[in-house]
Amino acid sequence: MNKLTNILTNLFVTLIVILLSSCNGDPCVGCGEDISNANIEISELTATDSELKVEGTVSNTGTSTITQPWYVEGKFYADNTHTTVIGADTDNQTIPLSPGETINWELSISSSDLTISDKEVSDYPNFSVSSLRVFK
């Protein structure tokens, strides 16, 4: 019985290590519960040879504080038709946002984040960002 117990214990520990090592702290794209009392605005899009970046603000339009952690998420598209997704990013916010307050956020992707093989971010100078959401 001890041999079986040792095998099961080792298997369980290995499984836990694998599961924990696969987590990077950020939720998956599309996961989590949307926060409806948040207004998201884009202030700037920047394309360089190494990065596509979007910056903006989130305002709490509700009557209660958005407690941390909460996230801003968006999809990057090849152009403004929003038909070809080339990547996505999530920004982890660690500061609570009280009613009426506004905070800055930033999302970015590099060539290694692209969903299309053999492409570089410099291939998308007219990229756009959409499907923005705030969630917990």
C-alpha positions as CSV (number, residue, x, y, z in Angstrom):
1,M,0.0,0.0,0.0
2,N,2.9,2.4,0.7
3,K,4.2,2.0,-2.9
4,L,0.7,2.9,-4.3
5,T,0.4,5.9,-1.9
6,N,3.9,7.2,-3.0
7,I,3.0,6.8,-6.7
8,L,-0.3,8.7,-6.2
9,T,1.3,11.4,-4.1
10,N,4.0,11.9,-6.7
11,L,1.4,12.0,-9.5
12,F,-0.6,14.6,-7.6
13,V,2.4,16.8,-6.8
14,T,3.5,16.7,-10.5
15,L,0.0,17.7,-11.6
16,I,-0.1,20.6,-9.2
17,V,3.4,21.8,-10.4
18,I,2.3,21.6,-14.0
19,L,-0.9,23.5,-13.4
20,L,0.8,26.2,-11.4
21,S,3.6,26.7,-13.8
22,S,1.2,27.3,-16.7
23,C,-0.3,30.4,-15.0
24,N,1.3,33.7,-15.7
25,G,-1.0,35.8,-13.5
26,D,-3.1,37.3,-16.3
27,P,-6.5,35.9,-17.2
28,C,-7.1,34.6,-20.7
29,V,-8.6,36.8,-23.3
30,G,-12.3,36.8,-23.0
31,C,-12.4,35.5,-19.5
32,G,-13.7,37.2,-16.4
33,E,-16.8,39.2,-15.6
34,D,-17.3,42.5,-17.5
35,I,-17.5,45.7,-15.4
36,S,-20.4,47.7,-17.0
37,N,-19.8,51.0,-15.1
38,A,-16.5,51.8,-16.8
39,N,-16.1,54.1,-19.8
40,I,-13.1,53.2,-22.0
41,E,-11.5,55.7,-24.3
42,I,-8.5,55.4,-26.7
43,S,-6.2,58.4,-26.8
44,E,-3.3,57.2,-28.9
45,L,-2.2,54.4,-31.3
46,T,1.5,54.0,-32.0
47,A,3.2,51.7,-34.5
48,T,6.9,51.2,-34.5
49,D,9.2,48.5,-36.0
50,S,9.1,46.6,-32.7
51,E,5.7,47.2,-31.2
52,L,2.0,48.2,-31.7
53,K,0.7,50.1,-28.8
54,V,-2.6,51.7,-27.7
55,E,-3.0,54.1,-24.8
56,G,-6.2,55.3,-23.2
57,T,-8.2,56.0,-20.1
58,V,-10.9,54.2,-18.1
59,S,-13.4,56.2,-16.1
60,N,-15.5,54.8,-13.3
61,T,-19.1,55.9,-14.2
62,G,-20.7,53.9,-11.4
63,T,-21.5,54.5,-7.8
64,S,-19.1,51.9,-6.3
65,T,-15.4,51.5,-6.3
66,I,-13.8,49.0,-8.8
67,T,-11.5,47.1,-6.5
68,Q,-8.2,45.6,-7.6
69,P,-7.2,43.5,-9.4
70,W,-9.2,44.5,-12.5
71,Y,-8.1,44.4,-16.1
72,V,-8.4,46.3,-19.4
73,E,-8.4,44.0,-22.5
74,G,-8.4,44.7,-26.2
75,K,-7.9,43.0,-29.6
76,F,-5.5,44.3,-32.2
77,Y,-6.7,44.2,-35.8
78,A,-4.8,44.4,-39.1
79,D,-6.8,47.5,-40.1
80,N,-9.9,49.5,-39.3
81,T,-12.3,46.9,-40.8
82,H,-11.9,44.9,-37.6
83,T,-12.0,41.6,-39.4
84,T,-8.5,40.2,-39.0
85,V,-7.3,39.8,-35.4
86,I,-3.5,40.0,-35.2
87,G,-3.2,39.9,-31.4
88,A,-4.5,40.8,-28.0
89,D,-3.3,42.2,-24.7
90,T,-4.5,42.6,-21.1
91,D,-3.4,45.3,-18.7
92,N,-3.5,44.4,-15.0
93,Q,-4.7,47.3,-12.8
94,T,-3.6,47.2,-9.2
95,I,-5.2,50.4,-8.0
96,P,-8.8,50.7,-7.0
97,L,-10.9,53.1,-9.1
98,S,-13.4,55.2,-7.1
99,P,-16.6,56.6,-8.7
100,G,-15.8,59.6,-10.9
101,E,-12.0,58.7,-11.1
102,T,-10.1,58.1,-14.3
103,I,-6.9,56.1,-14.8
104,N,-4.6,55.5,-17.8
105,W,-4.0,52.1,-19.4
106,E,-1.7,50.7,-22.1
107,L,-1.9,47.6,-24.3
108,S,0.9,46.5,-26.7
109,I,2.0,43.6,-28.8
110,S,5.3,42.7,-30.4
111,S,6.0,40.5,-33.4
112,S,6.2,37.4,-31.2
113,D,2.6,38.0,-30.1
114,L,1.1,38.1,-33.6
115,T,-1.5,35.5,-34.5
116,I,-0.2,35.4,-38.1
117,S,3.1,33.5,-38.8
118,D,5.9,35.0,-40.7
119,K,4.7,38.6,-40.1
120,E,6.2,41.5,-38.2
121,V,4.3,44.3,-36.4
122,S,5.9,46.7,-38.9
123,D,3.6,45.0,-41.5
124,Y,0.6,46.6,-39.8
125,P,1.2,50.4,-39.8
126,N,-2.6,51.0,-40.1
127,F,-3.6,48.6,-37.2
128,S,-6.6,49.3,-35.1
129,V,-7.8,48.2,-31.6
130,S,-11.3,47.3,-30.7
131,S,-13.3,44.8,-28.5
132,L,-12.1,46.8,-25.5
133,R,-13.5,45.8,-22.2
134,V,-12.9,46.3,-18.4
135,F,-13.3,43.2,-16.3
136,K,-12.6,41.4,-13.0
